[in-house]
């Protein structure tokens, strides 16, 4: 199972990702929202992105590569990700 975590840089994400890694080792990827593209964190981030990039159809097509997309927190930005996601994308 390939899992994508879409998140912001927050104090809870490190613990949440460790929990997923314990159950699904080496199957978790992280995309982190960034206003400037610079992220200072101890977790391994696969990709950083800005709000504007979520409106690009190529961004949404990348979601097809994952069995599950986990949205950490409820931001307005996530609404656009869900809205433009491929039809069979599974979200949690």
KESE-922485 format. One line per 10 residues: their letters; for each residue z, x, y of C-alpha. Coordinates in Angstrom, 3 decimals, always signed. Each point is the difference from the previous one (the first is absolute). Example, Ala and Ser with C-alpha at 12.3 -4.5 7.8 and 13.67 -1.06 7.14 Angstrom:
residues 2
AS = +7.800:+12.300:-4.500 | -0.660:+1.370:+3.440
This chain:
residues 92
XXXXXXXXXX = +0.000:+0.000:+0.000 | -1.003:+1.351:+3.402 | +2.304:-1.155:+2.832 | -0.615:+0.303:+3.734 | +2.953:-0.127:+2.381 | -0.848:-0.860:+3.597 | +2.868:+0.797:+2.308 | +1.299:+1.295:+3.280 | +2.110:+3.112:+0.328 | +3.437:-1.539:-0.526
XXXXXXXXXX = +3.304:+1.100:-1.485 | -0.266:-2.218:-3.101 | -3.439:+0.987:-1.293 | +1.107:+3.199:-1.723 | +2.486:-1.867:-2.219 | -2.476:-2.797:-0.747 | -2.699:+2.457:-1.070 | +2.418:+1.893:-2.227 | +0.813:-3.271:-1.764 | -3.696:-0.682:-0.640
XXXXXXXXXX = -0.535:+3.592:-1.177 | +2.795:-0.403:-2.545 | -1.827:-2.959:-1.563 | -3.643:+1.020:+0.624 | -0.080:+3.807:+0.298 | -2.950:+1.580:+1.871 | -1.670:-3.373:+0.509 | +1.199:-0.678:+3.535 | -1.961:+0.775:+3.166 | +1.249:-0.439:+3.559
XXXXXXXXXX = -1.976:-1.002:+3.078 | +2.101:+0.217:+3.150 | -0.676:-1.722:+3.316 | +0.017:+2.468:+2.875 | -0.568:-0.527:+3.684 | -1.067:+3.602:+0.581 | -0.910:+1.252:-3.463 | +3.023:+2.302:-0.199 | +2.575:-0.804:-2.638 | +3.219:+1.939:-0.555
XXXXXXXXXX = +1.404:-1.002:-3.354 | +1.189:+1.517:-3.254 | -2.109:-2.333:-2.147 | -3.528:+0.779:-1.104 | -2.388:-2.106:+2.097 | -3.513:-0.467:-1.401 | -1.428:-1.290:+3.258 | +1.048:-0.859:+3.530 | -1.748:-2.751:+1.907 | +0.072:-1.851:+3.302
XXXXXXXXXX = -0.156:-3.711:+0.679 | -3.642:+0.294:+1.102 | -0.952:+1.457:-3.389 | +1.294:-3.112:-1.794 | -2.816:-1.964:+1.639 | -2.666:+2.242:-1.552 | -1.548:-1.568:-3.150 | +0.043:+3.393:-1.747 | +3.793:+0.044:+0.303 | +0.234:-3.291:-1.887
XXXXXXXXXX = -2.440:+1.091:-2.701 | +2.322:+2.884:-0.929 | +2.578:-2.583:-1.110 | -2.205:-0.773:-3.024 | +1.060:+3.323:-1.507 | +3.562:-1.259:-0.521 | +1.535:-2.436:-2.474 | +2.755:-0.938:+2.442 | +0.529:+0.421:+3.743 | +3.639:+0.003:+1.126
XXXXXXXXXX = +0.539:-0.767:+3.685 | +3.304:+1.438:+1.189 | +1.351:-2.222:+2.801 | -1.788:-2.868:+1.742 | -2.048:+1.262:+2.900 | -2.762:-1.886:+1.777 | -2.286:+2.887:-0.992 | +0.478:-0.882:-3.674 | -1.419:-3.479:+0.728 | -3.385:+1.564:+0.773
XXXXXXXXXX = +0.140:+2.119:-3.145 | +0.608:-3.133:-2.087 | -2.619:-2.021:+1.884 | -2.791:+2.535:-0.545 | +1.009:+1.125:-3.513 | -2.370:-0.553:-2.936 | +0.580:-3.393:-1.642 | +1.835:+1.169:-3.133 | +2.361:+2.455:+1.717 | +3.563:-0.527:-1.208
XX = +2.709:+0.394:+2.623 | +3.781:+0.263:-0.220
